[in-house]
Amino acid sequence: MKDNTTTLRTCPLCGAQYGDVPALSRKYPNTHICPECGIREALESIGVPADEQEKIIETIHKSKG
Ligand SMILES: [Zn+2]
């Protein structure tokens, strides 16, 4: 039997519910966050300002269709 139910997780950082593979937070050990927050943390860690982070995330959303 294959379990087809999608487990929705709630991101502790932004509160969003997501069914994708979680990202592991760099800031908070052993904390799973949504893929978007994972991208934000990664960008932040390389010095990308918040408004640029949003633009990049927007671009990723568009490319997903
Ligand atoms: Zn999040």
N, CA, C, O and the ligand as a Tripos MOL2 file, in Angstrom:
@<TRIPOS>MOLECULE
protein
  261   259    66     0     0
PROTEIN
NO_CHARGES

@<TRIPOS>ATOM
      1 N           0.8490   -1.2090    0.0000 N.3       1 MET1
      2 CA          0.0000    0.0000    0.0000 C.3       1 MET1
      3 C           0.8750    1.2450    0.0000 C.2       1 MET1
      4 O           1.7850    1.4070    0.8130 O.2       1 MET1
      5 N           0.5570    2.1070   -0.9430 N.am      2 LYS2
      6 CA          1.3210    3.3510   -1.0030 C.3       2 LYS2
      7 C           0.5090    4.4650   -0.3590 C.2       2 LYS2
      8 O          -0.6880    4.6100   -0.6070 O.2       2 LYS2
      9 N           1.1740    5.2300    0.4560 N.am      3 ASP3
     10 CA          0.4930    6.3270    1.1260 C.3       3 ASP3
     11 C           0.5450    7.5850    0.2560 C.2       3 ASP3
     12 O           1.6000    8.1890    0.0640 O.2       3 ASP3
     13 N          -0.6020    7.9500   -0.2500 N.am      4 ASN4
     14 CA         -0.6440    9.0880   -1.1580 C.3       4 ASN4
     15 C          -0.9820   10.4120   -0.4800 C.2       4 ASN4
     16 O          -1.0160   11.4570   -1.1290 O.2       4 ASN4
     17 N          -1.2260   10.3640    0.7950 N.am      5 THR5
     18 CA         -1.6000   11.6060    1.4490 C.3       5 THR5
     19 C          -0.3800   12.5250    1.5830 C.2       5 THR5
     20 O           0.7070   12.1100    1.9870 O.2       5 THR5
     21 N          -0.6070   13.7520    1.2360 N.am      6 THR6
     22 CA          0.4610   14.7330    1.3470 C.3       6 THR6
     23 C           0.4480   15.3140    2.7530 C.2       6 THR6
     24 O          -0.5570   15.8570    3.2130 O.2       6 THR6
     25 N           1.5560   15.1910    3.4050 N.am      7 THR7
     26 CA          1.6430   15.7470    4.7440 C.3       7 THR7
     27 C           1.9460   17.2360    4.6520 C.2       7 THR7
     28 O           2.9780   17.6460    4.1200 O.2       7 THR7
     29 N           1.0490   18.0160    5.1670 N.am      8 LEU8
     30 CA          1.2870   19.4510    5.1760 C.3       8 LEU8
     31 C           2.0330   19.8190    6.4490 C.2       8 LEU8
     32 O           1.6420   19.4420    7.5530 O.2       8 LEU8
     33 N           3.1000   20.5520    6.2680 N.am      9 ARG9
     34 CA          3.8620   21.0270    7.4140 C.3       9 ARG9
     35 C           3.6440   22.5250    7.5350 C.2       9 ARG9
     36 O           3.3930   23.2180    6.5490 O.2       9 ARG9
     37 N           3.7460   22.9990    8.7450 N.am     10 THR10
     38 CA          3.6450   24.4390    8.9490 C.3      10 THR10
     39 C           5.0380   24.9930    9.2190 C.2      10 THR10
     40 O           5.7560   24.5180   10.0990 O.2      10 THR10
     41 N           5.4020   26.0020    8.4470 N.am     11 CYS11
     42 CA          6.7110   26.6120    8.6240 C.3      11 CYS11
     43 C           6.7220   27.4730    9.8870 C.2      11 CYS11
     44 O           5.8830   28.3630   10.0280 O.2      11 CYS11
     45 N           7.6500   27.2250   10.8010 N.am     12 PRO12
     46 CA          7.6810   27.9920   12.0460 C.3      12 PRO12
     47 C           8.1460   29.4400   11.8400 C.2      12 PRO12
     48 O           7.9630   30.2840   12.7180 O.2      12 PRO12
     49 N           8.7310   29.7140   10.7070 N.am     13 LEU13
     50 CA          9.2360   31.0710   10.4680 C.3      13 LEU13
     51 C           8.1840   31.9890    9.8720 C.2      13 LEU13
     52 O           7.9870   33.1050   10.3520 O.2      13 LEU13
     53 N           7.4970   31.5170    8.8120 N.am     14 CYS14
     54 CA          6.5300   32.3890    8.1380 C.3      14 CYS14
     55 C           5.0970   31.9180    8.3480 C.2      14 CYS14
     56 O           4.1580   32.6290    7.9900 O.2      14 CYS14
     57 N           4.9140   30.7300    8.9210 N.am     15 GLY15
     58 CA          3.5680   30.2390    9.2000 C.3      15 GLY15
     59 C           2.8670   29.6210    8.0020 C.2      15 GLY15
     60 O           1.7040   29.2280    8.0950 O.2      15 GLY15
     61 N           3.5700   29.5330    6.8720 N.am     16 ALA16
     62 CA          2.9570   28.9790    5.6670 C.3      16 ALA16
     63 C           2.8380   27.4650    5.7660 C.2      16 ALA16
     64 O           3.6820   26.8040    6.3710 O.2      16 ALA16
     65 N           1.7820   26.9230    5.1660 N.am     17 GLN17
     66 CA          1.6440   25.4810    5.0810 C.3      17 GLN17
     67 C           2.1860   25.0410    3.7380 C.2      17 GLN17
     68 O           1.8870   25.6430    2.7060 O.2      17 GLN17
     69 N           2.9950   23.9760    3.7580 N.am     18 TYR18
     70 CA          3.6080   23.5370    2.5240 C.3      18 TYR18
     71 C           3.6910   22.0260    2.4870 C.2      18 TYR18
     72 O           3.7920   21.3650    3.5210 O.2      18 TYR18
     73 N           3.6450   21.4860    1.2620 N.am     19 GLY19
     74 CA          3.6990   20.0390    1.1060 C.3      19 GLY19
     75 C           4.9980   19.5790    0.4710 C.2      19 GLY19
     76 O           5.2170   18.3860    0.2610 O.2      19 GLY19
     77 N           5.8650   20.5530    0.1640 N.am     20 ASP20
     78 CA          7.1460   20.2340   -0.4560 C.3      20 ASP20
     79 C           8.1300   19.6740    0.5660 C.2      20 ASP20
     80 O           7.8640   19.6330    1.7670 O.2      20 ASP20
     81 N           9.2560   19.2540    0.0530 N.am     21 VAL21
     82 CA         10.3250   18.7770    0.9270 C.3      21 VAL21
     83 C          10.8240   19.9510    1.7690 C.2      21 VAL21
     84 O          11.1670   20.9990    1.2220 O.2      21 VAL21
     85 N          10.8680   19.7880    3.0860 N.am     22 PRO22
     86 CA         11.2990   20.9010    3.9340 C.3      22 PRO22
     87 C          12.7840   21.1930    3.8060 C.2      22 PRO22
     88 O          13.5790   20.3320    3.4300 O.2      22 PRO22
     89 N          13.1320   22.4180    4.1250 N.am     23 ALA23
     90 CA         14.5410   22.8090    4.1750 C.3      23 ALA23
     91 C          14.9440   22.8580    5.6420 C.2      23 ALA23
     92 O          14.1310   23.1150    6.5300 O.2      23 ALA23
     93 N          16.2210   22.6030    5.8600 N.am     24 LEU24
     94 CA         16.7130   22.6580    7.2300 C.3      24 LEU24
     95 C          17.2540   24.0620    7.4890 C.2      24 LEU24
     96 O          18.0840   24.5740    6.7380 O.2      24 LEU24
     97 N          16.7710   24.6610    8.5540 N.am     25 SER25
     98 CA         17.1730   26.0300    8.8590 C.3      25 SER25
     99 C          18.6430   26.1270    9.2390 C.2      25 SER25
    100 O          19.1750   25.2790    9.9560 O.2      25 SER25
    101 N          19.2840   27.1750    8.7460 N.am     26 ARG26
    102 CA         20.6720   27.4340    9.1260 C.3      26 ARG26
    103 C          20.7140   28.1810   10.4480 C.2      26 ARG26
    104 O          21.6690   28.0640   11.2160 O.2      26 ARG26
    105 N          19.6760   28.9390   10.6950 N.am     27 LYS27
    106 CA         19.6430   29.7700   11.9020 C.3      27 LYS27
    107 C          19.2100   28.9800   13.1240 C.2      27 LYS27
    108 O          19.7390   29.1620   14.2210 O.2      27 LYS27
    109 N          18.2320   28.0930   12.9170 N.am     28 TYR28
    110 CA         17.6840   27.3500   14.0460 C.3      28 TYR28
    111 C          17.9610   25.8620   13.8570 C.2      28 TYR28
    112 O          17.3380   25.2160   13.0150 O.2      28 TYR28
    113 N          18.8830   25.3230   14.6260 N.am     29 PRO29
    114 CA         19.2460   23.9080   14.4630 C.3      29 PRO29
    115 C          18.0450   22.9700   14.6210 C.2      29 PRO29
    116 O          17.1640   23.1970   15.4490 O.2      29 PRO29
    117 N          18.0350   21.9140   13.8060 N.am     30 ASN30
    118 CA         16.9780   20.9010   13.8520 C.3      30 ASN30
    119 C          15.5810   21.4510   13.6010 C.2      30 ASN30
    120 O          14.5910   20.8640   14.0360 O.2      30 ASN30
    121 N          15.5040   22.5700   12.9040 N.am     31 THR31
    122 CA         14.2070   23.1530   12.5900 C.3      31 THR31
    123 C          13.9670   23.0580   11.0870 C.2      31 THR31
    124 O          14.7780   23.5060   10.2780 O.2      31 THR31
    125 N          12.8280   22.4600   10.7390 N.am     32 HIS32
    126 CA         12.4760   22.3820    9.3260 C.3      32 HIS32
    127 C          11.6360   23.5770    8.9430 C.2      32 HIS32
    128 O          10.6710   23.9220    9.6250 O.2      32 HIS32
    129 N          12.0080   24.2000    7.8550 N.am     33 ILE33
    130 CA         11.2970   25.3820    7.3870 C.3      33 ILE33
    131 C          10.8470   25.1680    5.9520 C.2      33 ILE33
    132 O          11.2990   24.2300    5.2950 O.2      33 ILE33
    133 N           9.9690   26.0210    5.4620 N.am     34 CYS34
    134 CA          9.4760   25.8480    4.0950 C.3      34 CYS34
    135 C          10.5990   26.1840    3.1010 C.2      34 CYS34
    136 O          11.5350   26.9100    3.4360 O.2      34 CYS34
    137 N          10.4950   25.6440    1.8710 N.am     35 PRO35
    138 CA         11.5510   25.8770    0.8830 C.3      35 PRO35
    139 C          11.8380   27.3650    0.6630 C.2      35 PRO35
    140 O          12.9800   27.7640    0.4350 O.2      35 PRO35
    141 N          10.7870   28.1670    0.7360 N.am     36 GLU36
    142 CA         10.9700   29.5990    0.5300 C.3      36 GLU36
    143 C          11.8460   30.2290    1.6100 C.2      36 GLU36
    144 O          12.7400   31.0200    1.3100 O.2      36 GLU36
    145 N          11.5870   29.8800    2.8470 N.am     37 CYS37
    146 CA         12.4100   30.4050    3.9360 C.3      37 CYS37
    147 C          13.8300   29.8560    3.8280 C.2      37 CYS37
    148 O          14.7890   30.5340    4.1990 O.2      37 CYS37
    149 N          13.9660   28.6420    3.3240 N.am     38 GLY38
    150 CA         15.2880   28.0720    3.1060 C.3      38 GLY38
    151 C          16.0800   28.9080    2.1130 C.2      38 GLY38
    152 O          17.2730   29.1530    2.2910 O.2      38 GLY38
    153 N          15.3830   29.3430    1.0560 N.am     39 ILE39
    154 CA         16.0250   30.1980    0.0510 C.3      39 ILE39
    155 C          16.3860   31.5380    0.6850 C.2      39 ILE39
    156 O          17.4840   32.0520    0.4690 O.2      39 ILE39
    157 N          15.4630   32.1070    1.4680 N.am     40 ARG40
    158 CA         15.7250   33.3960    2.1190 C.3      40 ARG40
    159 C          16.9660   33.3330    3.0030 C.2      40 ARG40
    160 O          17.8170   34.2220    2.9710 O.2      40 ARG40
    161 N          17.0510   32.2730    3.7840 N.am     41 GLU41
    162 CA         18.2070   32.1360    4.6770 C.3      41 GLU41
    163 C          19.5000   32.0000    3.8830 C.2      41 GLU41
    164 O          20.5300   32.5700    4.2430 O.2      41 GLU41
    165 N          19.4280   31.2340    2.7970 N.am     42 ALA42
    166 CA         20.6240   31.0450    1.9680 C.3      42 ALA42
    167 C          21.0670   32.3650    1.3530 C.2      42 ALA42
    168 O          22.2560   32.6810    1.3240 O.2      42 ALA42
    169 N          20.0960   33.1330    0.8600 N.am     43 LEU43
    170 CA         20.4230   34.4210    0.2490 C.3      43 LEU43
    171 C          20.9620   35.3970    1.2870 C.2      43 LEU43
    172 O          21.9170   36.1330    1.0420 O.2      43 LEU43
    173 N          20.3240   35.3810    2.4470 N.am     44 GLU44
    174 CA         20.7530   36.2560    3.5220 C.3      44 GLU44
    175 C          22.1960   35.9550    3.9240 C.2      44 GLU44
    176 O          22.9840   36.8580    4.2040 O.2      44 GLU44
    177 N          22.5160   34.6650    3.9450 N.am     45 SER45
    178 CA         23.8550   34.2490    4.3730 C.3      45 SER45
    179 C          24.9450   34.7190    3.4160 C.2      45 SER45
    180 O          26.1120   34.8250    3.7920 O.2      45 SER45
    181 N          24.5460   35.0040    2.1600 N.am     46 ILE46
    182 CA         25.5480   35.5240    1.2160 C.3      46 ILE46
    183 C          25.3990   37.0310    1.0310 C.2      46 ILE46
    184 O          25.9950   37.6160    0.1270 O.2      46 ILE46
    185 N          24.5870   37.6600    1.9060 N.am     47 GLY47
    186 CA         24.5230   39.1160    1.9310 C.3      47 GLY47
    187 C          23.5380   39.7600    0.9740 C.2      47 GLY47
    188 O          23.6870   40.9330    0.6300 O.2      47 GLY47
    189 N          22.5240   39.0030    0.5350 N.am     48 VAL48
    190 CA         21.5020   39.5670   -0.3470 C.3      48 VAL48
    191 C          20.4710   40.3150    0.4990 C.2      48 VAL48
    192 O          19.9000   39.7320    1.4210 O.2      48 VAL48
    193 N          20.2220   41.5950    0.2060 N.am     49 PRO49
    194 CA         19.2520   42.3590    0.9890 C.3      49 PRO49
    195 C          17.8190   41.8470    0.8250 C.2      49 PRO49
    196 O          17.4940   41.1980   -0.1690 O.2      49 PRO49
    197 N          16.9640   42.1460    1.8160 N.am     50 ALA50
    198 CA         15.6060   41.5910    1.8730 C.3      50 ALA50
    199 C          14.7970   41.8490    0.6010 C.2      50 ALA50
    200 O          14.0930   40.9600    0.1230 O.2      50 ALA50
    201 N          14.8970   43.0790    0.0460 N.am     51 ASP51
    202 CA         14.0790   43.3700   -1.1380 C.3      51 ASP51
    203 C          14.5560   42.5600   -2.3540 C.2      51 ASP51
    204 O          13.7580   42.1820   -3.2120 O.2      51 ASP51
    205 N          15.8630   42.3040   -2.4100 N.am     52 GLU52
    206 CA         16.4000   41.4580   -3.4810 C.3      52 GLU52
    207 C          15.9600   40.0090   -3.2860 C.2      52 GLU52
    208 O          15.6790   39.3050   -4.2560 O.2      52 GLU52
    209 N          15.9010   39.5720   -2.0400 N.am     53 GLN53
    210 CA         15.4550   38.2030   -1.7340 C.3      53 GLN53
    211 C          14.0460   37.9800   -2.2670 C.2      53 GLN53
    212 O          13.7500   36.9520   -2.8770 O.2      53 GLN53
    213 N          13.1740   38.9720   -2.0220 N.am     54 GLU54
    214 CA         11.7840   38.8520   -2.4730 C.3      54 GLU54
    215 C          11.7070   38.7540   -3.9930 C.2      54 GLU54
    216 O          10.9250   37.9740   -4.5370 O.2      54 GLU54
    217 N          12.5340   39.5610   -4.6770 N.am     55 LYS55
    218 CA         12.5490   39.5340   -6.1460 C.3      55 LYS55
    219 C          12.9560   38.1600   -6.6560 C.2      55 LYS55
    220 O          12.3620   37.6330   -7.5970 O.2      55 LYS55
    221 N          13.9710   37.5900   -6.0260 N.am     56 ILE56
    222 CA         14.4730   36.2810   -6.4420 C.3      56 ILE56
    223 C          13.4030   35.2080   -6.2160 C.2      56 ILE56
    224 O          13.1880   34.3480   -7.0710 O.2      56 ILE56
    225 N          12.7380   35.2650   -5.0660 N.am     57 ILE57
    226 CA         11.6870   34.2880   -4.7620 C.3      57 ILE57
    227 C          10.5280   34.4210   -5.7510 C.2      57 ILE57
    228 O           9.9530   33.4290   -6.1980 O.2      57 ILE57
    229 N          10.2010   35.6730   -6.0790 N.am     58 GLU58
    230 CA          9.1530   35.9230   -7.0700 C.3      58 GLU58
    231 C           9.5240   35.2880   -8.4130 C.2      58 GLU58
    232 O           8.6900   34.6720   -9.0760 O.2      58 GLU58
    233 N          10.7760   35.4480   -8.7920 N.am     59 THR59
    234 CA         11.2730   34.8820  -10.0500 C.3      59 THR59
    235 C          11.1680   33.3640  -10.0330 C.2      59 THR59
    236 O          10.8120   32.7510  -11.0390 O.2      59 THR59
    237 N          11.4770   32.7590   -8.8960 N.am     60 ILE60
    238 CA         11.4000   31.3010   -8.7830 C.3      60 ILE60
    239 C           9.9460   30.8500   -8.9530 C.2      60 ILE60
    240 O           9.6740   29.8560   -9.6260 O.2      60 ILE60
    241 N           9.0150   31.5870   -8.3370 N.am     61 HIS61
    242 CA          7.5980   31.2540   -8.4680 C.3      61 HIS61
    243 C           7.1570   31.2930   -9.9210 C.2      61 HIS61
    244 O           6.4320   30.4150  -10.3890 O.2      61 HIS61
    245 N           7.6140   32.3380  -10.6370 N.am     62 LYS62
    246 CA          7.2450   32.4930  -12.0370 C.3      62 LYS62
    247 C           7.7950   31.3560  -12.8820 C.2      62 LYS62
    248 O           7.1180   30.8520  -13.7780 O.2      62 LYS62
    249 N           9.0400   30.9510  -12.5900 N.am     63 SER63
    250 CA          9.6800   29.9190  -13.4060 C.3      63 SER63
    251 C           9.0280   28.5530  -13.1690 C.2      63 SER63
    252 O           9.0980   27.6660  -14.0200 O.2      63 SER63
    253 N           8.3900   28.3950  -11.9940 N.am     64 LYS64
    254 CA          7.6870   27.1380  -11.7120 C.3      64 LYS64
    255 C           6.3960   27.0440  -12.5160 C.2      64 LYS64
    256 O           5.8720   25.9540  -12.7460 O.2      64 LYS64
    257 N           5.8850   28.2130  -12.9460 N.am     65 GLY65
    258 CA          4.6430   28.2700  -13.7070 C.3      65 GLY65
    259 C           3.4570   28.2760  -12.7950 C.2      65 GLY65
    260 O           2.3190   28.3220  -13.2630 O.2      65 GLY65
    261 ZN          8.5450   29.7080    5.7020 Zn       66 ZN66
@<TRIPOS>BOND
     1     1     2 1
     2     2     3 1
     3     3     4 2
     4     3     5 am
     5     5     6 1
     6     6     7 1
     7     7     8 2
     8     7     9 am
     9     9    10 1
    10    10    11 1
    11    11    12 2
    12    11    13 am
    13    13    14 1
    14    14    15 1
    15    15    16 2
    16    15    17 am
    17    17    18 1
    18    18    19 1
    19    19    20 2
    20    19    21 am
    21    21    22 1
    22    22    23 1
    23    23    24 2
    24    23    25 am
    25    25    26 1
    26    26    27 1
    27    27    28 2
    28    27    29 am
    29    29    30 1
    30    30    31 1
    31    31    32 2
    32    31    33 am
    33    33    34 1
    34    34    35 1
    35    35    36 2
    36    35    37 am
    37    37    38 1
    38    38    39 1
    39    39    40 2
    40    39    41 am
    41    41    42 1
    42    42    43 1
    43    43    44 2
    44    43    45 am
    45    45    46 1
    46    46    47 1
    47    47    48 2
    48    47    49 am
    49    49    50 1
    50    50    51 1
    51    51    52 2
    52    51    53 am
    53    53    54 1
    54    54    55 1
    55    55    56 2
    56    55    57 am
    57    57    58 1
    58    58    59 1
    59    59    60 2
    60    59    61 am
    61    61    62 1
    62    62    63 1
    63    63    64 2
    64    63    65 am
    65    65    66 1
    66    66    67 1
    67    67    68 2
    68    67    69 am
    69    69    70 1
    70    70    71 1
    71    71    72 2
    72    71    73 am
    73    73    74 1
    74    74    75 1
    75    75    76 2
    76    75    77 am
    77    77    78 1
    78    78    79 1
    79    79    80 2
    80    79    81 am
    81    81    82 1
    82    82    83 1
    83    83    84 2
    84    83    85 am
    85    85    86 1
    86    86    87 1
    87    87    88 2
    88    87    89 am
    89    89    90 1
    90    90    91 1
    91    91    92 2
    92    91    93 am
    93    93    94 1
    94    94    95 1
    95    95    96 2
    96    95    97 am
    97    97    98 1
    98    98    99 1
    99    99   100 2
   100    99   101 am
   101   101   102 1
   102   102   103 1
   103   103   104 2
   104   103   105 am
   105   105   106 1
   106   106   107 1
   107   107   108 2
   108   107   109 am
   109   109   110 1
   110   110   111 1
   111   111   112 2
   112   111   113 am
   113   113   114 1
   114   114   115 1
   115   115   116 2
   116   115   117 am
   117   117   118 1
   118   118   119 1
   119   119   120 2
   120   119   121 am
   121   121   122 1
   122   122   123 1
   123   123   124 2
   124   123   125 am
   125   125   126 1
   126   126   127 1
   127   127   128 2
   128   127   129 am
   129   129   130 1
   130   130   131 1
   131   131   132 2
   132   131   133 am
   133   133   134 1
   134   134   135 1
   135   135   136 2
   136   135   137 am
   137   137   138 1
   138   138   139 1
   139   139   140 2
   140   139   141 am
   141   141   142 1
   142   142   143 1
   143   143   144 2
   144   143   145 am
   145   145   146 1
   146   146   147 1
   147   147   148 2
   148   147   149 am
   149   149   150 1
   150   150   151 1
   151   151   152 2
   152   151   153 am
   153   153   154 1
   154   154   155 1
   155   155   156 2
   156   155   157 am
   157   157   158 1
   158   158   159 1
   159   159   160 2
   160   159   161 am
   161   161   162 1
   162   162   163 1
   163   163   164 2
   164   163   165 am
   165   165   166 1
   166   166   167 1
   167   167   168 2
   168   167   169 am
   169   169   170 1
   170   170   171 1
   171   171   172 2
   172   171   173 am
   173   173   174 1
   174   174   175 1
   175   175   176 2
   176   175   177 am
   177   177   178 1
   178   178   179 1
   179   179   180 2
   180   179   181 am
   181   181   182 1
   182   182   183 1
   183   183   184 2
   184   183   185 am
   185   185   186 1
   186   186   187 1
   187   187   188 2
   188   187   189 am
   189   189   190 1
   190   190   191 1
   191   191   192 2
   192   191   193 am
   193   193   194 1
   194   194   195 1
   195   195   196 2
   196   195   197 am
   197   197   198 1
   198   198   199 1
   199   199   200 2
   200   199   201 am
   201   201   202 1
   202   202   203 1
   203   203   204 2
   204   203   205 am
   205   205   206 1
   206   206   207 1
   207   207   208 2
   208   207   209 am
   209   209   210 1
   210   210   211 1
   211   211   212 2
   212   211   213 am
   213   213   214 1
   214   214   215 1
   215   215   216 2
   216   215   217 am
   217   217   218 1
   218   218   219 1
   219   219   220 2
   220   219   221 am
   221   221   222 1
   222   222   223 1
   223   223   224 2
   224   223   225 am
   225   225   226 1
   226   226   227 1
   227   227   228 2
   228   227   229 am
   229   229   230 1
   230   230   231 1
   231   231   232 2
   232   231   233 am
   233   233   234 1
   234   234   235 1
   235   235   236 2
   236   235   237 am
   237   237   238 1
   238   238   239 1
   239   239   240 2
   240   239   241 am
   241   241   242 1
   242   242   243 1
   243   243   244 2
   244   243   245 am
   245   245   246 1
   246   246   247 1
   247   247   248 2
   248   247   249 am
   249   249   250 1
   250   250   251 1
   251   251   252 2
   252   251   253 am
   253   253   254 1
   254   254   255 1
   255   255   256 2
   256   255   257 am
   257   257   258 1
   258   258   259 1
   259   259   260 2
@<TRIPOS>SUBSTRUCTURE
     1 MET1         2 RESIDUE 1 A MET
     2 LYS2         6 RESIDUE 1 A LYS
     3 ASP3        10 RESIDUE 1 A ASP
     4 ASN4        14 RESIDUE 1 A ASN
     5 THR5        18 RESIDUE 1 A THR
     6 THR6        22 RESIDUE 1 A THR
     7 THR7        26 RESIDUE 1 A THR
     8 LEU8        30 RESIDUE 1 A LEU
     9 ARG9        34 RESIDUE 1 A ARG
    10 THR10       38 RESIDUE 1 A THR
    11 CYS11       42 RESIDUE 1 A CYS
    12 PRO12       46 RESIDUE 1 A PRO
    13 LEU13       50 RESIDUE 1 A LEU
    14 CYS14       54 RESIDUE 1 A CYS
    15 GLY15       58 RESIDUE 1 A GLY
    16 ALA16       62 RESIDUE 1 A ALA
    17 GLN17       66 RESIDUE 1 A GLN
    18 TYR18       70 RESIDUE 1 A TYR
    19 GLY19       74 RESIDUE 1 A GLY
    20 ASP20       78 RESIDUE 1 A ASP
    21 VAL21       82 RESIDUE 1 A VAL
    22 PRO22       86 RESIDUE 1 A PRO
    23 ALA23       90 RESIDUE 1 A ALA
    24 LEU24       94 RESIDUE 1 A LEU
    25 SER25       98 RESIDUE 1 A SER
    26 ARG26      102 RESIDUE 1 A ARG
    27 LYS27      106 RESIDUE 1 A LYS
    28 TYR28      110 RESIDUE 1 A TYR
    29 PRO29      114 RESIDUE 1 A PRO
    30 ASN30      118 RESIDUE 1 A ASN
    31 THR31      122 RESIDUE 1 A THR
    32 HIS32      126 RESIDUE 1 A HIS
    33 ILE33      130 RESIDUE 1 A ILE
    34 CYS34      134 RESIDUE 1 A CYS
    35 PRO35      138 RESIDUE 1 A PRO
    36 GLU36      142 RESIDUE 1 A GLU
    37 CYS37      146 RESIDUE 1 A CYS
    38 GLY38      150 RESIDUE 1 A GLY
    39 ILE39      154 RESIDUE 1 A ILE
    40 ARG40      158 RESIDUE 1 A ARG
    41 GLU41      162 RESIDUE 1 A GLU
    42 ALA42      166 RESIDUE 1 A ALA
    43 LEU43      170 RESIDUE 1 A LEU
    44 GLU44      174 RESIDUE 1 A GLU
    45 SER45      178 RESIDUE 1 A SER
    46 ILE46      182 RESIDUE 1 A ILE
    47 GLY47      186 RESIDUE 1 A GLY
    48 VAL48      190 RESIDUE 1 A VAL
    49 PRO49      194 RESIDUE 1 A PRO
    50 ALA50      198 RESIDUE 1 A ALA
    51 ASP51      202 RESIDUE 1 A ASP
    52 GLU52      206 RESIDUE 1 A GLU
    53 GLN53      210 RESIDUE 1 A GLN
    54 GLU54      214 RESIDUE 1 A GLU
    55 LYS55      218 RESIDUE 1 A LYS
    56 ILE56      222 RESIDUE 1 A ILE
    57 ILE57      226 RESIDUE 1 A ILE
    58 GLU58      230 RESIDUE 1 A GLU
    59 THR59      234 RESIDUE 1 A THR
    60 ILE60      238 RESIDUE 1 A ILE
    61 HIS61      242 RESIDUE 1 A HIS
    62 LYS62      246 RESIDUE 1 A LYS
    63 SER63      250 RESIDUE 1 A SER
    64 LYS64      254 RESIDUE 1 A LYS
    65 GLY65      258 RESIDUE 1 A GLY
    66 ZN66       261 GROUP 0 **** ****
